[in-house]
């Protein structure tokens, strides 16, 4: 399946799910199905239409360290870049020859 077909399939699945949720929400509260039963019905229906769980969420075996949150490191790098940009080219160390 190419990217365009996959995006189209996802959009169709979202539209169908949104419609089912809307229809469920239109029922009086006492007639609405249990959320777990509703979810099981939706997933069973998706499975019946060809949806299958994929390995996309699994980590590659060659990744030896756990994936971690690098937000702080990214923020420090951005702050350093901003400081250097604010200083301008005249304040840089002249240790390297600049063309």
Number of C-alpha atoms within 10 A of each C-alpha: 7 6 8 9 10 11 12 11 13 12 12 12 14 12 12 13 15 12 12 14 14 11 11 15 13 11 11 8 9 7 10 13 13 10 9 9 10 15 13 12 12 16 15 12 12 14 12 10 9 7 12 10 7 7 8 7 7 7 11 9 6 6 8 8 6 7 8 6 8 8 9 9 10 11 11 11 12 12 12 12 12 11 11 13 11 10 11 9 10 7 10 10 8 9 6 7 6 5 3
